[in-house]
Amino acid sequence: MSHSLPLILLLIPYLRGVSGPKPLTSQRSLPGIPVSLKHFPDLRTSMDGKYKEIAEELFTRSLAESEMRSAPYEFPEDSPIEQLEERRHRLERQISQDVKLEPEILLRAKQDFMKIDSAADLEESQETAGQILLSSSQVPFTDLLDAAKCVVKALFIREKYIALSMQSFSKTTARYLQELGEKPLELRVYEEIPETPVAADAPVHPPVSETHPYEGQDPKNMPPDMGYGCKMVDGVMHVYTKRSTMEKSTELDLPYPDLQEYIADMNVMMALIINGPVKSFCYRRLQYLSSKFQMHILLNEMKELAAQKKVPHRDFYNIRKVDTHIHASSCMNQKHLLRFIKRAMKKYPGEIVHIEKGKGQTLMEVFESMNLTAFDLSVDTLDMHADRNTFHRFDKFNAKYNPIGESILREIFIKTDNYIEGKYFGHIIKEVMEDLEESKYQNVELRLSIYGRSRDEWDKLAQWAVKHGVYSDNVRWLVQVPRLFDVYHTKKQLANFEEMLENIFRPLFEVTINPRSHPELHLFLQHVVGFDSVDDESKPEQHIFNLDSPLPANWTEEENPPYSYYLYYMYANMAVLNHLRRRRGFSTFVLRPHCGEAGPIHHLVSGFMLSENISHGLLLRKAPVLQYLYYLAQIGIAMSPLSNNSLFLSYHRNPLPEYLSRGLIVSLSTDDPLQFHFTKEPLMEEYSIAAQVWKLSSCDMCELARNSVLMSGFSHKAKSYWLGPNYIKEGPEGNDIRRTNVPDIRVGYRYETLCEELNLITQAVRSEELETIEEEDSLSMAPVPGGR
């Protein structure tokens, strides 16, 4: 294949494949598709070479471009000067033709001043609108069409994976993508569980439940056993209608993406982000979005302020805020933990809290062995605050989780699984919950760990929550899985990676099939909203995930599987589990990993394909293609600038204000108040510092708070109270300034800008398809036999 062949021609068959009538064939070797999924694209196809072809073409083009960017005194032998001159003239002619198209602003100004009434003139201006926006980027026109196609293709890839796992995809983006396809992609596969509608004049606070959700729950009243069996095949759970015969014939149709397809799509995504013209196009669009926002601020800042002043009672302090990224083991500040430890030493000095060499140790004995009394303790002796020594030293940061540098104190006070069954940790979490309930408007999504070392971790965690009554209407849970297989494997705790996956997911399938088998876990899961994947992203990855990678059962190597490997198998199991849970009418889960804090860019590619939203996303500042894609797909990014400032990126270099101005869905979060914050309200501290350093307006702050609620895992009903009953509608129609304090002008600006960008890329794809069809029709000299 010639490398000069435009990428557009390669992408047309793919786009037709997605949008056209050609059905995807099913491979029955894997679970099939439920009957209700008849319009759903079947993802279990073998890689038909198109993906690979496109990826290889793009890699080759990228390499060719990098060769051309050699030192100025080097000259390729196979490129005579005449050829280069001819090419230069060709480019100049192309650019001069593009420049002839009037920039859109001039066209609008002309219409305003000359009052053009001619319908023909208006029609003509609409036809050229897409070309005008594109040509203003001063890049050859074919490259821009090429880039628009790549962007659309990437969005189709994300839509496919998000729909399959029953996570939420931006409604606006989905609408524009559907217009390109003849068959709309069914995002809601099952009927939504009906909820009581919230009245427009309802109060801001949802009604508080009278009874505690963990009290008086009899396992006999729980949903019955379905009698299904489950077993893991190649790292993914499969469910069967009978426990006795777990064979192909009894397998339940629960879809998940085929490994081959995932790797092929990942290849395409990797190829897109290194493609030169695509990078240029996305970079220029992002620059345009930044400049456009500055213009919006100059024109409308005072109008936004006036709109906020008109709203009675509501201001930044009493709008709903969600801390979308915070770890339970460090959700309290240092002073709170210090007071709690001192109180415990006075209240329970003789309580046995730890077993040392087969002998029980009381709390007093533990501190005596360290030569410490309650009076000796201070914030400085706890030494849990991140400082300048933790910058780019994740190992030192992890060590800060140990009070006074002693891991035994970490085990006693901030672990759920210890000799006292997490009693102290339960108490301190409940104190944090009381503070949140007192502040009324702050909510958090706490991360609790499941390591995958043993099968009973889920039961122990659920028993801890139920036994100590750890629940609040202001709190939802996420379960984080640390990427530490190599550590457990070295300690001989796990034989292979599949064992880790089975320890994480089997209890979840068992409790979904038969809630009475794990009653506490069934109750606990009602308040768990998703999964997180955590660890130091800057650790080097030796292995590249491809079709030659060992399957989980064969992963017995000392080295850790790469990030994309962890994420794919977490996603695939979660997708199957979500379909099973929805069949039973239970809550489903989303994937919200730590992604793009450090390390290689391709972590963000996996995040883009598989996650509903991500935490950190700092590396998007270095990847314009991905940043533009995250914008178009409206993927939530929970950012923690104070955390980054201590670990990876100085505060003044943080890209949050840039992301916000461009329209990415960003929210502020605290990450680890124990290590980074000083006050009793760490989330307000985070907002306060951001507002001071970046001079954020009241409208910016309220927009961040609204984003945090939108991307959180709180129920649809709670969000209806907090943001307004129409919050799921697009644009200003979905905004209620009386609850959010965000002016309609700002929401309208965001919506119109997003629609303009989506219209630009989809129009380019549509116009190119029409041109190709016309060319094909003109080339056919005689009627095709059997043609229409």
Secondary structure, DSSP 8 states (H G I E B T S, - for coil): --TTS-HHHHHHHHHHHHHSS------TTS----GGGTTS--------SHHHHHHHHHHHHHHHHHHHTS-TT---TT--HHHHHHHHHHHHHHHHHHHHS--HHHHHHHHHHHT---HHHHHHHHHHHHHHHHHTT-S-HHHHHHHHHHHHHHHHHHHHHHHHTT----HHHHHHHHHHSSS---S--S---------TT--SS----SS-TTTT--GGGS------EEEEETTEEEEES-SS--SGGGB-------HHHHHHHHHHHHHHHT-HHHHHHHHHHHHHHHHHHHHHHHHHHHHHHHHHHHSSS--GGGS-EEEEEEEGGG-S-HHHHHHHHHHHHHH-TT-EEEEETTEEEEHHHHHHTTT--TTT--HHHH--S--GGGTT-HHHHHHTTSGGG-HHHHHHHS-SSSTTTTHHHHHHHHHHHHHHHHHSSEEEEEEEE--SSSTTHHHHHHHHHHHTT---TTEEEEEEEE--HHHHHHTTS-SSHHHHHHHHHHHHHHHHH-GGGSHHHHHHHTTEEEEEEES-TTS------STTS--GGG---SS---HHHHHHHHHHHHHHHHHHHHHHT----EE--EESSSS-THHHHHHHHH-SEEEE-GGGGG-HHHHHHHHHTT-EEEE-HHHHHHHTS-GGG-SHHHHHHHT--EEE--B-HHHH--SS-HHHHHHHHHHHHHT--HHHHHHHHHHHHHTS---HHHHHHHH-TTTTSSGGGG--HHHH---HHHHHHHHHHHHHHHHHHHHHHHHHHHHHHHHHHHH--S--TT--
